[in-house]
């Protein structure tokens, strides 16, 4: 019997995949196809084939091209990942066939920006689930798990080949606009993936380390680690504090530290993948 928590997770993942897939398909049909743009990945390959042959729509080509990829996902990742990804491909295909709208963005550069933002946001929403949008997402996950090949590197090499071939078919202006589209789409996708997950790793060096640690624990209700350190020049033993916080708490922490110790050293680093201790859960496909 499925538990309440499992049922909620299933519903949440289906909501993410459905909304993300529809947004992605809307960007493709409302912007990309009206300017003959090529985007990266397997959907970009489907667009290119559709433009050149006019035999099938991009959505149907994307569905057919995903069949061998889906089989790989089932065999090498997991049954759950396969089912979610299959659902995403189905929604993208159905939405692509049903959406017939033109945002009427006339300027090629503006269209690349708008299309990239919409498609990237859709992809990011899909990838916030424990599934994928199909296509190269599945191949990238398999290569990363089996051979430790970075997902970004795989996308780079595939897209480099795709756009190199596109150069032989289209004018340079369209290819450049498509590259801009792909870059913006990737940036938008990464932004959506890190939305609400951004963290700040803070290192604090102060002679009032214990007092600052108490403030972090008792007032800010956050964890903190005390690290033994030594000044290289003075040879003096020090206590360095490390804590992970968010954008809302960072200024409050800074104010409390320098109110207590104006001579403190306050170091902040951005982090987008903090897992554990209630800060984030590891995604298991």
Protein Blocks (a to p, Z undefined) as FASTA:
>chain_A
ZZfklmmmmmmmmmmmmmmmmmmmmmmmmmmmmnopacehjklmmmmmmmmnomacfklm
mmmmmmmmmmmmmmmmcmklmmmmmmmmmmmmmmmmmpccdehiablklmmmmmmmmmmm
mmmmmmmmmbdeehjllmmmmmmmmnopafklmmmmmmmmmmmmmmmmmcfklmmmmmmm
mmmmmmmmmmmmmgokaccddddddfklmmmmmmmmmmnopacdddddddfklopacddd
dddddfklmmmmmmmmmmmmmmbccdddddfbdgejhlaccddZZ
